[in-house]
Amino acid sequence: MTQKPSAPTLASATLAQVYIQQDHLEQARRMLARVLQADPLHGHALALSARLQARSRARLYAGYRPGRGLALRWHDAPDLPDLHLIATIFRPVPEISATTVYVTSTPCRTPGGEHGFVIPGDAGGPATASLCLARWDGARLQPVAVHEPLSW
């Protein structure tokens, strides 16, 4: 019995870009390595590779715990002395057609861990939180990992 040859696997910068958009960074890195092996001067692949090098492998996960605030978990954070977990909570105040904004942070001293943010006056929703793992470089905030907006 003869085996038929396997179909060649498609290697393209466009597919790597789709992987990046879907947050499949390791697949994107492997795809770009194959594209650049075949063509070391492939412009699109070089640009995507530069984007991936600048992107951290750090991940941030969060959830809302009624009456207890926000629970955050992270891993693969870079070892930076000025790295912080930052939470911004937006809460509507319909009586005055306004929104309150509460911002808090805590130093992130380990590459992985957990932290809980207690929300002052937490009486449930509606509210939305914006969460990130970031550092201040003296001039601007540099996000390392960002969680999608969390609403409750």
DSSP file with accessible surface (Angstrom, degrees, kcal/mol):
  #  RESIDUE AA STRUCTURE BP1 BP2  ACC     N-H-->O    O-->H-N    N-H-->O    O-->H-N    TCO  KAPPA ALPHA  PHI   PSI    X-CA   Y-CA   Z-CA
    1    1 A M              0   0  232      0, 0.0     2,-0.4     0, 0.0     0, 0.0   0.000 360.0 360.0 360.0 130.4    0.0    0.0    0.0
    2    2 A T        -     0   0  135      0, 0.0     2,-0.4     0, 0.0     0, 0.0  -0.795 360.0-132.2-101.8 143.3    1.4    3.3   -0.9
    3    3 A Q        -     0   0  183     -2,-0.4     3,-0.1     3,-0.0     0, 0.0  -0.753  20.7-126.8 -90.5 137.1    0.8    6.5    1.0
    4    4 A K        -     0   0  186     -2,-0.4     3,-0.1     1,-0.1    -1,-0.0  -0.616  37.2 -97.9 -80.7 145.7   -0.2    9.5   -1.0
    5    5 A P        -     0   0  118      0, 0.0     2,-0.1     0, 0.0    -1,-0.1  -0.313  41.3-108.9 -63.3 143.5    2.0   12.5   -0.3
    6    6 A S        -     0   0  113      1,-0.1     3,-0.1    -3,-0.1    -3,-0.0  -0.430  37.4-101.4 -72.4 149.1    0.6   14.9    2.2
    7    7 A A        -     0   0   80     -2,-0.1    -1,-0.1     1,-0.1     3,-0.0  -0.423  43.9-100.4 -68.8 142.5   -0.6   18.2    0.8
    8    8 A P        -     0   0  124      0, 0.0     2,-0.4     0, 0.0    -1,-0.1  -0.365  37.5-117.0 -64.9 141.0    1.9   21.1    1.3
    9    9 A T        -     0   0  102     -3,-0.1     2,-0.2     1,-0.1    -3,-0.0  -0.692  29.3-115.9 -82.0 131.7    1.0   23.3    4.3
   10   10 A L        -     0   0  123     -2,-0.4     2,-0.5    -3,-0.0    -1,-0.1  -0.484  28.8-168.3 -68.8 128.9    0.2   26.8    3.3
   11   11 A A        +     0   0   41     -2,-0.2     2,-0.3    23,-0.1     3,-0.1  -0.974  22.7 149.1-119.5 114.2    2.6   29.4    4.7
   12   12 A S     >  -     0   0   31     -2,-0.5     4,-1.8     1,-0.1     5,-0.1  -0.999  52.3-133.8-146.5 149.6    1.5   33.0    4.3
   13   13 A A  H  > S+     0   0    3     -2,-0.3     4,-2.4     1,-0.2     5,-0.2   0.849 109.0  59.3 -66.6 -32.8    1.9   36.3    6.1
   14   14 A T  H  > S+     0   0   91      2,-0.2     4,-2.0     1,-0.2    -1,-0.2   0.923 105.2  47.9 -64.2 -42.1   -1.9   36.8    5.7
   15   15 A L  H  > S+     0   0   50      1,-0.2     4,-2.4     2,-0.2    -1,-0.2   0.911 110.1  52.9 -64.8 -39.1   -2.6   33.6    7.6
   16   16 A A  H  X S+     0   0    0     -4,-1.8     4,-2.3     1,-0.2    -2,-0.2   0.907 106.7  53.3 -61.1 -38.9   -0.2   34.7   10.3
   17   17 A Q  H  X S+     0   0   54     -4,-2.4     4,-2.5     2,-0.2    -1,-0.2   0.909 107.2  50.9 -64.0 -39.6   -2.0   38.1   10.6
   18   18 A V  H  X S+     0   0   52     -4,-2.0     4,-1.8     1,-0.2    -1,-0.2   0.930 108.7  52.2 -62.8 -43.0   -5.3   36.2   11.1
   19   19 A Y  H  <>S+     0   0   61     -4,-2.4     5,-3.1     1,-0.2    -2,-0.2   0.915 109.4  49.6 -58.5 -42.9   -3.6   34.2   13.9
   20   20 A I  H ><5S+     0   0    8     -4,-2.3     3,-1.8     1,-0.2    -2,-0.2   0.939 108.9  51.5 -61.9 -45.8   -2.5   37.4   15.5
   21   21 A Q  H 3<5S+     0   0  134     -4,-2.5    -1,-0.2     1,-0.3    -2,-0.2   0.827 111.5  47.7 -62.2 -30.2   -6.0   38.9   15.3
   22   22 A Q  T 3<5S-     0   0  113     -4,-1.8    -1,-0.3    -5,-0.2    -2,-0.2   0.342 117.6-114.8 -91.7   5.3   -7.4   35.7   17.0
   23   23 A D  T < 5S+     0   0   69     -3,-1.8     2,-1.0     1,-0.2    -3,-0.2   0.771  73.2 136.9  65.9  28.5   -4.7   35.9   19.7
   24   24 A H     >< +     0   0   79     -5,-3.1     4,-1.9    -6,-0.2    -1,-0.2  -0.648  22.0 163.2 -98.4  72.8   -3.0   32.7   18.5
   25   25 A L  H  >  +     0   0    7     -2,-1.0     4,-2.5     1,-0.2    -1,-0.2   0.845  65.4  52.9 -69.4 -36.5    0.5   34.2   18.8
   26   26 A E  H  > S+     0   0   75      2,-0.2     4,-2.4     1,-0.2    -1,-0.2   0.923 110.0  48.6 -66.9 -40.8    2.5   31.0   18.8
   27   27 A Q  H  > S+     0   0   68      1,-0.2     4,-2.6     2,-0.2    -1,-0.2   0.910 111.8  51.2 -62.2 -40.3    0.9   29.8   15.6
   28   28 A A  H  X S+     0   0    0     -4,-1.9     4,-2.8     2,-0.2     5,-0.2   0.928 109.2  49.7 -63.0 -43.1    1.6   33.2   14.1
   29   29 A R  H  X S+     0   0   51     -4,-2.5     4,-2.2     1,-0.2    -2,-0.2   0.923 112.6  46.9 -61.5 -44.0    5.2   33.1   15.1
   30   30 A R  H  X S+     0   0  146     -4,-2.4     4,-1.9     2,-0.2    -1,-0.2   0.918 112.7  49.6 -64.2 -42.2    5.6   29.6   13.6
   31   31 A M  H  X S+     0   0   10     -4,-2.6     4,-2.3     1,-0.2    -2,-0.2   0.932 111.4  48.5 -62.5 -45.7    3.9   30.7   10.4
   32   32 A L  H  X S+     0   0    2     -4,-2.8     4,-2.9     1,-0.2     5,-0.2   0.882 107.4  55.8 -65.0 -35.1    6.1   33.8   10.1
   33   33 A A  H  X S+     0   0   61     -4,-2.2     4,-1.8    -5,-0.2    -1,-0.2   0.915 109.4  47.1 -62.0 -40.5    9.2   31.7   10.6
   34   34 A R  H  X S+     0   0   95     -4,-1.9     4,-1.7     2,-0.2    -2,-0.2   0.907 112.7  48.5 -67.5 -41.9    8.2   29.5    7.7
   35   35 A V  H  X S+     0   0   11     -4,-2.3     4,-2.3     1,-0.2    -2,-0.2   0.944 114.2  45.9 -62.7 -45.4    7.4   32.5    5.5
   36   36 A L  H  < S+     0   0   36     -4,-2.9    -1,-0.2     1,-0.2    -2,-0.2   0.783 106.8  58.7 -73.1 -23.2   10.7   34.2    6.3
   37   37 A Q  H  < S+     0   0  164     -4,-1.8    -1,-0.2    -5,-0.2    -2,-0.2   0.914 112.6  40.1 -67.2 -39.9   12.7   30.9    5.8
   38   38 A A  H  < S+     0   0   90     -4,-1.7    -2,-0.2     1,-0.3    -1,-0.2   0.849 137.6  14.2 -75.2 -34.9   11.4   30.8    2.3
   39   39 A D    ><  -     0   0   73     -4,-2.3     3,-2.0    -5,-0.2    -1,-0.3  -0.744  63.2-172.1-145.1  91.6   11.8   34.6    1.7
   40   40 A P  T 3  S+     0   0   86      0, 0.0    -4,-0.1     0, 0.0    -3,-0.1   0.654  88.9  51.3 -61.9 -13.7   13.9   36.4    4.3
   41   41 A L  T 3  S+     0   0  146     -5,-0.0     2,-0.7     4,-0.0    -5,-0.1   0.163  70.7 139.7-109.4  19.4   13.0   39.8    2.7
   42   42 A H    <>  -     0   0   59     -3,-2.0     4,-2.6     1,-0.2     5,-0.2  -0.495  41.6-155.2 -67.5 110.1    9.2   39.3    2.7
   43   43 A G  H  > S+     0   0   51     -2,-0.7     4,-2.4     1,-0.2     5,-0.2   0.888  86.9  46.6 -58.9 -49.0    8.0   42.7    3.8
   44   44 A H  H  > S+     0   0   70      1,-0.2     4,-2.5     2,-0.2    -1,-0.2   0.929 114.7  48.2 -62.9 -42.7    4.6   41.8    5.3
   45   45 A A  H  > S+     0   0    0      1,-0.2     4,-2.4     2,-0.2    -2,-0.2   0.900 110.9  51.2 -65.7 -38.8    6.1   38.9    7.2
   46   46 A L  H  X S+     0   0   79     -4,-2.6     4,-2.2     2,-0.2    -1,-0.2   0.921 110.7  48.4 -64.3 -42.1    8.9   41.2    8.5
   47   47 A A  H  X S+     0   0   61     -4,-2.4     4,-2.0     1,-0.2    -2,-0.2   0.924 112.9  47.4 -65.2 -42.6    6.4   43.8    9.7
   48   48 A L  H  X S+     0   0    1     -4,-2.5     4,-2.4     1,-0.2    -1,-0.2   0.892 109.9  53.4 -66.6 -37.4    4.3   41.2   11.5
   49   49 A S  H  X S+     0   0   23     -4,-2.4     4,-2.2     2,-0.2    -1,-0.2   0.916 108.0  50.3 -62.9 -41.4    7.4   39.7   13.1
   50   50 A A  H  X S+     0   0   56     -4,-2.2     4,-1.6     1,-0.2    -1,-0.2   0.910 109.9  51.1 -63.3 -39.7    8.4   43.1   14.4
   51   51 A R  H  X S+     0   0  124     -4,-2.0     4,-0.9     1,-0.2    -2,-0.2   0.920 110.8  48.4 -63.0 -42.2    4.8   43.6   15.8
   52   52 A L  H  < S+     0   0    5     -4,-2.4     3,-0.3     1,-0.2    -1,-0.2   0.863 106.5  56.1 -68.4 -35.3    5.0   40.2   17.5
   53   53 A Q  H  < S+     0   0  165     -4,-2.2    -1,-0.2     1,-0.2    -2,-0.2   0.869 108.8  48.0 -63.4 -34.9    8.4   40.9   19.1
   54   54 A A  H  < S+     0   0   91     -4,-1.6     2,-0.4    -5,-0.2    -1,-0.2   0.700  97.0  89.6 -77.2 -18.6    7.0   44.0   20.7
   55   55 A R  S  < S-     0   0   95     -4,-0.9     2,-0.1    -3,-0.3    89,-0.1  -0.645  76.4-130.0 -86.7 133.6    4.0   42.1   22.0
   56   56 A S        -     0   0   30     -2,-0.4    21,-0.1    88,-0.3    -2,-0.1  -0.391   5.8-138.7 -76.8 155.5    4.2   40.5   25.4
   57   57 A R        +     0   0  126     19,-0.3    -1,-0.1    -2,-0.1    20,-0.1   0.456  66.7 122.9 -87.9  -3.4    3.3   36.9   26.1
   58   58 A A        -     0   0    0     86,-0.2     2,-0.4    18,-0.1    18,-0.2  -0.264  46.1-160.4 -61.9 145.3    1.7   38.1   29.3
   59   59 A R  E     -A   75   0A  52     16,-2.2    16,-1.8    86,-0.1     2,-0.4  -0.974   5.9-160.7-130.2 145.4   -2.0   37.3   29.8
   60   60 A L  E     -A   74   0A  13     -2,-0.4     2,-0.4    14,-0.2    14,-0.2  -0.990   6.6-174.4-129.0 131.1   -4.5   38.8   32.1
   61   61 A Y  E     +A   73   0A  90     12,-3.2    12,-2.7    -2,-0.4     2,-0.3  -0.955   9.2 175.9-124.1 144.6   -7.8   37.2   33.2
   62   62 A A  E     +A   72   0A  23     -2,-0.4     2,-0.3    10,-0.2    10,-0.2  -0.990  10.8 179.0-148.8 156.8  -10.5   38.8   35.3
   63   63 A G  E     -A   71   0A  27      8,-1.8     8,-2.9    -2,-0.3     2,-0.5  -0.985  28.4-118.0-153.3 155.6  -14.0   38.3   36.7
   64   64 A Y  E     -A   70   0A  45     -2,-0.3     6,-0.2     6,-0.2    87,-0.0  -0.841  19.6-162.6 -98.2 132.0  -16.5   40.2   38.8
   65   65 A R  E >>  -A   69   0A  79      4,-3.5     3,-2.5    -2,-0.5     4,-1.6  -0.956  29.7-117.6-113.7 109.1  -17.5   38.7   42.2
   66   66 A P  T 34 S+     0   0  105      0, 0.0    57,-0.0     0, 0.0    56,-0.0  -0.202  96.0   1.6 -50.7 127.6  -20.8   40.2   43.4
   67   67 A G  T 34 S+     0   0   62      1,-0.1    55,-0.1    52,-0.0    -3,-0.0   0.311 128.6  66.7  78.3  -9.4  -20.2   42.1   46.7
   68   68 A R  T <4 S-     0   0  151     -3,-2.5     2,-0.3     1,-0.3    -1,-0.1   0.497  93.1-134.1-120.6 -10.1  -16.4   41.2   46.6
   69   69 A G  E  <  -A   65   0A   0     -4,-1.6    -4,-3.5    49,-0.2     2,-0.4  -0.625  49.1 -14.7  98.7-148.7  -15.1   43.2   43.6
   70   70 A L  E     -AB  64 117A   0     47,-2.7    47,-2.5    -2,-0.3     2,-0.5  -0.793  47.6-155.0-103.8 137.8  -12.8   42.1   40.8
   71   71 A A  E     -AB  63 116A  34     -8,-2.9    -8,-1.8    -2,-0.4     2,-0.4  -0.953  17.4-172.3-109.9 123.1  -10.7   39.0   40.8
   72   72 A L  E     -AB  62 115A   3     43,-3.3    43,-2.5    -2,-0.5     2,-0.3  -0.927   8.9-178.8-118.0 145.3   -7.6   39.2   38.5
   73   73 A R  E     +AB  61 114A 120    -12,-2.7   -12,-3.2    -2,-0.4     2,-0.3  -0.994   7.5 177.5-138.2 140.7   -5.1   36.5   37.5
   74   74 A W  E     -AB  60 113A  18     39,-2.3    39,-2.0    -2,-0.3     2,-0.3  -0.948   6.9-174.9-140.9 160.9   -2.1   36.9   35.3
   75   75 A H  E     +A   59   0A  64    -16,-1.8   -16,-2.2    -2,-0.3    37,-0.2  -0.980  62.5  27.9-151.7 161.5    0.8   34.9   34.0
   76   76 A D  S    S+     0   0   99     -2,-0.3   -19,-0.3   -18,-0.2    36,-0.2   0.769  72.7 164.7  58.6  31.6    4.0   35.3   31.9
   77   77 A A        -     0   0    7     34,-2.6    -1,-0.2   -20,-0.1     2,-0.0  -0.521  41.5-107.8 -74.5 144.0    4.4   38.9   33.0
   78   78 A P        -     0   0   47      0, 0.0     2,-1.5     0, 0.0    -1,-0.1  -0.350  31.8-106.4 -68.9 154.3    7.8   40.5   32.3
   79   79 A D        +     0   0  150     -2,-0.0    30,-0.1     2,-0.0    31,-0.0  -0.655  62.1 150.4 -84.1  86.7   10.1   41.1   35.3
   80   80 A L    >   -     0   0   51     -2,-1.5     3,-1.4    28,-0.2    28,-0.2  -0.981  46.3-142.4-122.1 133.5    9.8   44.9   35.4
   81   81 A P  T 3  S+     0   0  123      0, 0.0    -1,-0.1     0, 0.0    27,-0.1   0.762 101.1  46.8 -67.8 -21.5   10.1   46.9   38.7
   82   82 A D  T 3  S+     0   0   45     25,-0.1    54,-0.6     2,-0.0     2,-0.3   0.111  79.3 131.2-109.5  24.7    7.4   49.3   37.7
   83   83 A L  E <   -C  135   0B   2     -3,-1.4    25,-2.9    25,-0.3     2,-0.3  -0.574  33.4-178.2 -80.5 135.6    4.7   46.9   36.5
   84   84 A H  E     -CD 134 107B  59     50,-3.1    50,-2.7    23,-0.3     2,-0.5  -0.971  31.8-129.2-134.1 149.9    1.2   47.4   37.8
   85   85 A L  E     -CD 133 106B   1     21,-2.8    21,-1.9    -2,-0.3     2,-0.4  -0.861  35.4-164.9 -88.7 130.0   -2.2   45.9   37.7
   86   86 A I  E     -CD 132 105B  27     46,-3.0    46,-2.3    -2,-0.5     2,-0.4  -0.977  11.3-173.9-125.6 131.9   -4.6   48.8   36.8
   87   87 A A  E     -CD 131 104B   0     17,-2.8    17,-2.5    -2,-0.4     2,-0.4  -0.989   3.7-174.0-125.6 132.1   -8.4   48.7   37.1
   88   88 A T  E     -CD 130 103B  25     42,-2.4    42,-2.8    -2,-0.4     2,-0.5  -0.995   9.5-163.3-124.0 123.2  -10.8   51.5   36.0
   89   89 A I  E     -CD 129 102B   4     13,-3.1    13,-2.5    -2,-0.4     2,-0.5  -0.932   2.4-163.0-113.2 127.4  -14.4   51.1   36.8
   90   90 A F  E     +CD 128 101B  83     38,-3.5    38,-2.3    -2,-0.5    11,-0.2  -0.944  11.5 178.3-109.1 126.4  -17.1   53.1   35.1
   91   91 A R  E     - D   0 100B  47      9,-2.3     9,-3.3    -2,-0.5    36,-0.2  -0.991  24.5-127.8-132.8 125.1  -20.5   53.3   36.8
   92   92 A P  E     - D   0  99B  60      0, 0.0     7,-0.3     0, 0.0     3,-0.1  -0.414  10.0-160.1 -70.6 146.5  -23.5   55.3   35.5
   93   93 A V  E > > - D   0  98B  31      5,-3.6     5,-1.9     1,-0.1     3,-1.3  -0.836  11.1-178.3-122.3  86.0  -25.3   57.7   37.7
   94   94 A P  G > 5S+     0   0   95      0, 0.0     3,-1.1     0, 0.0    -1,-0.1   0.822  72.6  69.3 -60.4 -31.3  -28.7   58.1   36.0
   95   95 A E  G 3 5S+     0   0  158      1,-0.3    -2,-0.0    -3,-0.1     0, 0.0   0.815 117.4  22.5 -57.8 -31.9  -30.0   60.6   38.5
   96   96 A I  G < 5S-     0   0  123     -3,-1.3    -1,-0.3     2,-0.1     3,-0.1   0.203 107.8-116.3-119.6  14.1  -27.6   63.3   37.2
   97   97 A S  T < 5S+     0   0  119     -3,-1.1     2,-0.3    -4,-0.4    -2,-0.1   0.922  76.8 115.7  50.4  52.1  -26.9   61.8   33.7
   98   98 A A  E   < -D   93   0B  40     -5,-1.9    -5,-3.6    -7,-0.0     2,-0.4  -0.828  59.7-128.5-138.2 176.6  -23.3   61.2   34.6
   99   99 A T  E     -D   92   0B  84     -7,-0.3     2,-0.3    -2,-0.3    -9,-0.0  -0.999  15.7-141.4-131.4 132.2  -20.7   58.4   35.0
  100  100 A T  E     -D   91   0B  71     -9,-3.3    -9,-2.3    -2,-0.4     2,-0.5  -0.705  14.6-156.1 -88.8 148.3  -18.4   57.9   38.0
  101  101 A V  E     -D   90   0B  85     -2,-0.3     2,-0.5   -11,-0.2   -11,-0.2  -0.992   9.2-174.0-128.3 124.9  -14.9   56.7   37.3
  102  102 A Y  E     -D   89   0B  83    -13,-2.5   -13,-3.1    -2,-0.5     2,-0.4  -0.980   5.1-172.9-120.1 126.9  -12.8   54.9   39.9
  103  103 A V  E     +D   88   0B  89     -2,-0.5     2,-0.3   -15,-0.2   -15,-0.2  -0.976  11.3 160.2-123.5 134.1   -9.2   54.1   39.1
  104  104 A T  E     -D   87   0B  35    -17,-2.5   -17,-2.8    -2,-0.4     2,-0.3  -0.962  10.1-176.8-145.4 160.1   -6.9   51.9   41.3
  105  105 A S  E     -D   86   0B  62     -2,-0.3   -19,-0.2   -19,-0.2   -21,-0.0  -0.977   9.0-162.1-151.9 164.7   -3.7   50.0   40.8
  106  106 A T  E     -D   85   0B  34    -21,-1.9   -21,-2.8    -2,-0.3    -2,-0.0  -0.987  35.7 -97.3-147.3 143.8   -1.3   47.7   42.7
  107  107 A P  E     -D   84   0B  48      0, 0.0     2,-0.7     0, 0.0   -23,-0.3  -0.349  28.0-143.7 -60.6 144.7    2.3   46.8   42.0
  108  108 A C        +     0   0    7    -25,-2.9   -25,-0.3   -28,-0.2   -28,-0.2  -0.922  26.8 169.1-112.1 101.9    2.8   43.5   40.1
  109  109 A R        +     0   0  191     -2,-0.7    -1,-0.1   -27,-0.1   -25,-0.0   0.423  55.5  54.9 -99.1  -0.8    5.9   41.9   41.6
  110  110 A T  S    S-     0   0   70      1,-0.1   -33,-0.1   -31,-0.0     3,-0.1  -0.935  80.4-119.9-132.2 156.1    5.7   38.4   40.2
  111  111 A P  S    S+     0   0   80      0, 0.0   -34,-2.6     0, 0.0     2,-0.3   0.728 100.3  16.0 -66.9 -19.0    5.4   36.9   36.7
  112  112 A G  S    S+     0   0   33    -37,-0.2     2,-0.3   -36,-0.2   -37,-0.2  -0.994  79.8 104.7-152.0 151.1    2.2   35.3   37.7
  113  113 A G  E     -B   74   0A  26    -39,-2.0   -39,-2.3    -2,-0.3     2,-0.3  -0.992  49.8 -88.2 168.9-166.7   -0.4   35.5   40.4
  114  114 A E  E     +B   73   0A 151     -2,-0.3     2,-0.3   -41,-0.2   -41,-0.2  -0.961  28.8 176.6-136.3 152.0   -3.8   36.7   41.6
  115  115 A H  E     -B   72   0A  62    -43,-2.5   -43,-3.3    -2,-0.3     2,-0.4  -0.983  17.0-145.3-153.7 146.2   -5.2   39.9   43.1
  116  116 A G  E     -B   71   0A  33     -2,-0.3     2,-0.6   -45,-0.2   -45,-0.2  -0.953   7.1-155.4-115.0 132.2   -8.6   41.1   44.2
  117  117 A F  E     -B   70   0A  10    -47,-2.5   -47,-2.7    -2,-0.4     2,-0.4  -0.943  11.6-146.9-103.6 120.6   -9.7   44.7   43.8
  118  118 A V        -     0   0  112     -2,-0.6   -49,-0.2   -49,-0.2   -50,-0.1  -0.727  14.1-140.1 -83.4 132.7  -12.5   45.8   46.2
  119  119 A I    >   -     0   0    6     -2,-0.4     3,-1.7     1,-0.0   -50,-0.1  -0.857  20.5-118.3 -98.1 119.5  -14.8   48.3   44.6
  120  120 A P  T 3  S+     0   0   71      0, 0.0     3,-0.2     0, 0.0    -1,-0.0  -0.295  96.0   4.7 -57.1 134.8  -15.8   51.1   47.0
  121  121 A G  T 3  S-     0   0   71      1,-0.2     2,-0.5     2,-0.0     0, 0.0   0.768  86.0-176.4  64.6  26.5  -19.6   51.2   47.5
  122  122 A D    <   +     0   0   33     -3,-1.7    -1,-0.2     1,-0.2     3,-0.1  -0.401  21.5 154.0 -64.3 109.6  -20.0   48.0   45.4
  123  123 A A        -     0   0   98      1,-0.6     2,-0.2    -2,-0.5    -1,-0.2  -0.063  61.7 -94.3-121.8  28.1  -23.7   47.4   45.2
  124  124 A G        +     0   0   20      2,-0.0    -1,-0.6     0, 0.0    28,-0.1  -0.538  63.1  13.4  93.5-158.9  -23.7   45.5   42.0
  125  125 A G        +     0   0   44     -2,-0.2     2,-0.1    -3,-0.1   -34,-0.1  -0.144  61.0  76.1 -96.2-172.5  -24.2   46.8   38.5
  126  126 A P  S    S+     0   0   89      0, 0.0     2,-0.3     0, 0.0    25,-0.0   0.508  76.1 120.4 -80.7 146.9  -24.5   48.2   36.1
  127  127 A A        -     0   0    4     25,-2.0    25,-2.3   -36,-0.2     2,-0.4  -0.969  43.8-146.0-160.6 162.3  -20.8   48.9   35.7
  128  128 A T  E     -CE  90 151B  50    -38,-2.3   -38,-3.5    -2,-0.3     2,-0.4  -0.997  11.4-156.5-136.3 139.5  -17.9   48.3   33.3
  129  129 A A  E     -CE  89 150B   0     21,-3.1    21,-2.4    -2,-0.4     2,-0.5  -0.937   6.3-157.7-119.2 141.2  -14.2   47.8   34.1
  130  130 A S  E     -C   88   0B  57    -42,-2.8   -42,-2.4    -2,-0.4     2,-0.4  -0.978  23.1-173.4-112.7 125.9  -11.2   48.3   32.0
  131  131 A L  E     +CE  87 147B   1     16,-0.6    16,-2.4    -2,-0.5     2,-0.3  -0.958  10.1 159.6-129.4 139.3   -8.2   46.2   33.2
  132  132 A C  E     -CE  86 146B  18    -46,-2.3   -46,-3.0    -2,-0.4     2,-0.5  -0.990  37.9-132.4-153.1 162.1   -4.6   46.0   32.2
  133  133 A L  E     +CE  85 145B   0     12,-3.0    11,-3.6    -2,-0.3    12,-2.0  -0.984  53.2 148.5-109.8 117.6   -1.1   45.0   33.2
  134  134 A A  E     -CE  84 143B   0    -50,-2.7   -50,-3.1    -2,-0.5     2,-0.3  -0.953  38.5-138.3-150.1 168.2    1.1   48.0   32.4
  135  135 A R  E     -CE  83 142B  62      7,-1.9     7,-3.4    -2,-0.3     2,-0.6  -0.941  18.5-129.6-131.2 153.3    4.1   50.0   33.2
  136  136 A W  E     - E   0 141B 146    -54,-0.6     5,-0.2    -2,-0.3   -54,-0.0  -0.912  14.0-167.9-101.7 122.0    4.8   53.8   33.3
  137  137 A D        -     0   0   59      3,-2.3     4,-0.1    -2,-0.6    -1,-0.1   0.298  56.2 -93.9 -94.0  11.5    7.9   54.7   31.4
  138  138 A G  S    S+     0   0   59      2,-0.2     3,-0.1     1,-0.0    -2,-0.0   0.095 120.9  41.9 100.2 -21.5    8.1   58.2   32.8
  139  139 A A  S    S+     0   0   81      1,-0.4     2,-0.3     0, 0.0    -3,-0.0   0.613 120.3   3.6-126.0 -30.1    6.2   59.7   29.8
  140  140 A R  S    S-     0   0  147     -5,-0.0    -3,-2.3     2,-0.0    -1,-0.4  -0.988  73.5 -93.6-157.1 162.3    3.3   57.3   29.0
  141  141 A L  E     -E  136   0B  73     -2,-0.3    -5,-0.2    -5,-0.2    -7,-0.0  -0.647  32.0-159.5 -80.4 131.7    1.6   54.1   30.0
  142  142 A Q  E     -E  135   0B  53     -7,-3.4    -7,-1.9    -2,-0.4     2,-0.1  -0.909  11.9-144.2-115.0 102.1    2.9   51.1   28.2
  143  143 A P  E     +E  134   0B  82      0, 0.0    -9,-0.3     0, 0.0     3,-0.1  -0.402  21.0 178.1 -65.9 139.5    0.3   48.2   28.3
  144  144 A V  E    S+     0   0B  28    -11,-3.6   -88,-0.3     1,-0.4     2,-0.3   0.702  75.6   4.1-106.8 -38.2    1.8   44.7   28.6
  145  145 A A  E     -E  133   0B  10    -12,-2.0   -12,-3.0   -86,-0.1    -1,-0.4  -0.984  67.0-163.3-148.9 139.0   -1.5   42.8   28.7
  146  146 A V  E     -E  132   0B  99     -2,-0.3     2,-0.3   -14,-0.2   -14,-0.2  -0.986   9.8-145.6-127.7 133.8   -5.1   44.1   28.4
  147  147 A H  E     -E  131   0B  31    -16,-2.4   -16,-0.6    -2,-0.4     3,-0.1  -0.733  32.1-104.5 -93.2 145.3   -8.3   42.4   29.4
  148  148 A E  E     -     0   0B 151     -2,-0.3   -17,-0.1     1,-0.1   -19,-0.1  -0.317  58.1 -75.6 -62.0 153.1  -11.4   42.9   27.3
  149  149 A P  E     -     0   0B  94      0, 0.0     2,-0.5     0, 0.0   -19,-0.2  -0.213  48.6-146.3 -54.0 139.7  -13.9   45.3   29.0
  150  150 A L  E     -E  129   0B  32    -21,-2.4   -21,-3.1    -3,-0.1     2,-0.4  -0.954  18.6-175.8-114.3 121.2  -15.8   43.5   31.8
  151  151 A S  E      E  128   0B  81     -2,-0.5   -23,-0.2   -23,-0.2   -87,-0.1  -0.914 360.0 360.0-120.5 147.7  -19.4   44.5   32.4
  152  152 A W              0   0   58    -25,-2.3   -25,-2.0    -2,-0.4    -2,-0.0  -0.941 360.0 360.0-148.1 360.0  -21.9   43.4   35.1
